[in-house]
Amino acid sequence: LKNKKTIMYLFQNILV
């Protein structure tokens, strides 16, 4: 997965 931003976004969404 080259889209690191997407992973970070998903991770943050789960944290919320």
N, CA, C and O atoms as a CHARMM CRD file, in Angstrom:
* protein
*
   64
    1    1 LEU  N      0.85100  -1.20200   0.00000 PROA 1      0.00000
    2    1 LEU  CA     0.00000   0.00000   0.00000 PROA 1      0.00000
    3    1 LEU  C      0.88100   1.24400   0.00000 PROA 1      0.00000
    4    1 LEU  O      1.58600   1.52900   0.96900 PROA 1      0.00000
    5    2 LYS  N      0.82500   1.97200  -1.10100 PROA 2      0.00000
    6    2 LYS  CA     1.64400   3.19400  -1.20000 PROA 2      0.00000
    7    2 LYS  C      0.90700   4.39200  -0.60400 PROA 2      0.00000
    8    2 LYS  O      1.50900   5.42000  -0.29400 PROA 2      0.00000
    9    3 ASN  N     -0.40300   4.23800  -0.45200 PROA 3      0.00000
   10    3 ASN  CA    -1.19600   5.35700   0.10100 PROA 3      0.00000
   11    3 ASN  C     -1.10700   5.36800   1.62300 PROA 3      0.00000
   12    3 ASN  O     -1.97600   4.84200   2.31800 PROA 3      0.00000
   13    4 LYS  N     -0.05300   5.97200   2.11400 PROA 4      0.00000
   14    4 LYS  CA     0.13000   6.01700   3.57500 PROA 4      0.00000
   15    4 LYS  C     -0.87100   6.97800   4.21100 PROA 4      0.00000
   16    4 LYS  O     -1.30300   6.78500   5.34800 PROA 4      0.00000
   17    5 LYS  N     -1.22500   7.99900   3.46600 PROA 5      0.00000
   18    5 LYS  CA    -2.18300   8.98600   3.99600 PROA 5      0.00000
   19    5 LYS  C     -3.53600   8.32200   4.24700 PROA 5      0.00000
   20    5 LYS  O     -4.20300   8.60600   5.24200 PROA 5      0.00000
   21    6 THR  N     -3.92300   7.45000   3.35100 PROA 6      0.00000
   22    6 THR  CA    -5.21400   6.76900   3.49600 PROA 6      0.00000
   23    6 THR  C     -5.21600   5.92100   4.75800 PROA 6      0.00000
   24    6 THR  O     -6.20600   5.89000   5.49000 PROA 6      0.00000
   25    7 ILE  N     -4.10700   5.23200   5.01200 PROA 7      0.00000
   26    7 ILE  CA    -4.00900   4.37900   6.20100 PROA 7      0.00000
   27    7 ILE  C     -4.10000   5.23700   7.45700 PROA 7      0.00000
   28    7 ILE  O     -4.80500   4.89800   8.40800 PROA 7      0.00000
   29    8 MET  N     -3.38300   6.34200   7.44500 PROA 8      0.00000
   30    8 MET  CA    -3.40100   7.24300   8.61800 PROA 8      0.00000
   31    8 MET  C     -4.82100   7.76700   8.84000 PROA 8      0.00000
   32    8 MET  O     -5.28900   7.86600   9.97400 PROA 8      0.00000
   33    9 TYR  N     -5.48300   8.09300   7.76100 PROA 9      0.00000
   34    9 TYR  CA    -6.84400   8.61400   7.85800 PROA 9      0.00000
   35    9 TYR  C     -7.76900   7.56800   8.48400 PROA 9      0.00000
   36    9 TYR  O     -8.55500   7.87200   9.38200 PROA 9      0.00000
   37   10 LEU  N     -7.66200   6.34900   7.99900 PROA 10     0.00000
   38   10 LEU  CA    -8.48900   5.27100   8.54200 PROA 10     0.00000
   39   10 LEU  C     -8.16000   5.04100  10.00300 PROA 10     0.00000
   40   10 LEU  O     -9.05300   4.84900  10.82900 PROA 10     0.00000
   41   11 PHE  N     -6.88800   5.06000  10.31400 PROA 11     0.00000
   42   11 PHE  CA    -6.45600   4.83800  11.69700 PROA 11     0.00000
   43   11 PHE  C     -7.05200   5.89700  12.62000 PROA 11     0.00000
   44   11 PHE  O     -7.54800   5.58800  13.70300 PROA 11     0.00000
   45   12 GLN  N     -6.99600   7.14300  12.17500 PROA 12     0.00000
   46   12 GLN  CA    -7.54500   8.23300  12.99000 PROA 12     0.00000
   47   12 GLN  C     -9.05100   8.06600  13.14400 PROA 12     0.00000
   48   12 GLN  O     -9.60000   8.32600  14.21400 PROA 12     0.00000
   49   13 ASN  N     -9.70900   7.63900  12.09400 PROA 13     0.00000
   50   13 ASN  CA   -11.15800   7.45800  12.13500 PROA 13     0.00000
   51   13 ASN  C    -11.52800   6.40000  13.16700 PROA 13     0.00000
   52   13 ASN  O    -12.53300   6.53300  13.86500 PROA 13     0.00000
   53   14 ILE  N    -10.72200   5.35700  13.26400 PROA 14     0.00000
   54   14 ILE  CA   -10.99200   4.28300  14.22100 PROA 14     0.00000
   55   14 ILE  C    -10.75400   4.79000  15.63900 PROA 14     0.00000
   56   14 ILE  O    -11.48600   4.44000  16.56500 PROA 14     0.00000
   57   15 LEU  N     -9.73200   5.61100  15.79700 PROA 15     0.00000
   58   15 LEU  CA    -9.40800   6.14200  17.12700 PROA 15     0.00000
   59   15 LEU  C    -10.55100   7.00100  17.65300 PROA 15     0.00000
   60   15 LEU  O    -10.87400   6.97200  18.84000 PROA 15     0.00000
   61   16 VAL  N    -11.15300   7.76000  16.75400 PROA 16     0.00000
   62   16 VAL  CA   -12.21100   8.68600  17.18700 PROA 16     0.00000
   63   16 VAL  C    -13.36700   7.90600  17.74900 PROA 16     0.00000
   64   16 VAL  O    -14.36300   8.49400  18.17000 PROA 16     0.00000
